[in-house]
Amino acid sequence: MISFEEAETEETVTCLHMTFYHPCQDDKMMFRCLNFHKREQVRADEMAKFGRDSNICRYNLMDTRVSRIQFSLQFYRKLNSSELCFEIKNMSKKTKLIVDQTELGYLNKIDLPWKCIICFGDYQVLAEIQEGESMDYFETQLHLAEVPILQERRLPSLQPVPENGISSALFSSQGKKPIEIDENES
Amino acid sequence: MISFEEAETEETVTCLHMTFYHPCQDDKMMFRCLNFHKREQVRADEMAKFGRDSNICRYNLMDTRVSRIQFSLQFYRKLNSSELCFEIKNMSKKTKLIVDQTELGYLNKIDLPWKCIICFGDYQVLAEIQEGESMDYFETQLHLAEVPILQERRLPSLQPVPENGISSALFSSQGKKPIEIDENES
């Protein structure tokens, strides 16, 4: 048995935090198959698929308006770099996938920004990547938003609204600071 | 039943031709699980995986030097374009994947050029994409090269050698012209 002193340094693991919101989530039916707060390991060679068909998708949304496969996430390493990233691909013929300002049609894909808002149908998902080193697997951690992630543009805001309308309390309530990408950091 | 006149215009299907070569292929053991010449349909949402593990890979190379998953191919549609493309990703931790002049490490990926040579270990694969319109699926057609795809650089060539050392007879023997990408075509 390898002693604590001799053991290999444990690698940090990339974790993708996804905070879901749906206007009708109070009955929580569409989210009843998602494991909130529990970190899940996904092998690096696996596509993380989100959709209605539980035979194909690891993450199931129980909603007839959701496509069999709604979108998929691919873990990859940038060429000539050690940077590990995700790519998101719209797998739905019926529904556009909006990543921040970019609208993806069926089979379109883009790199997932470190922090972004993903929308499809009435669903809103805040995605935040927590960097890691392991190339064997990554982790996902799903959260449920208590308030809409996108602010209603038509409502007059009487108070200063945080960026994207997301309260930082959302994450700190799970003992996690919001991830800040500081370009001055090495 | 829909009559011939009323039926929807049939879509053309993207076909990826892959011509394999291995210096020890005469015993054909490594290629014995590949279906040469037979076109295979692959769903657009499926990753076409090549490797040793038949539980994961659709295309099996029976060779202990080949990784469980050696590489995968993803079908996708370019953003703001109707162009359908493939992306190739190295899934092997042990072996580099070389696509023309680009060396891919584990989890690196790039767009597959319309005509290119893919190398890993002693394997050489000529890949050629025949354009199509269908977004539901694509096809693959595997061929076996009779001569090495890459010419040996150290050998003096006494005769003019065709580009990439591939004889066009390779393809015409299957009743198929080599695919020419003519940029003047609409």
Interface residues (C-beta under 8 A of the other chain):
Chain A: A44 D45 M47 I69 S72 Q74 F75 Y76 R77 K78 L79 L84 K89 M91 K93 T102 L104 G105 Y106 L107 N108 K109 I110 M135
Chain B: A44 D45 M47 I56 I69 S72 Q74 F75 Y76 R77 K78 L79 L84 K89 M91 K93 T102 L104 G105 Y106 L107 N108 K109 I110 M135
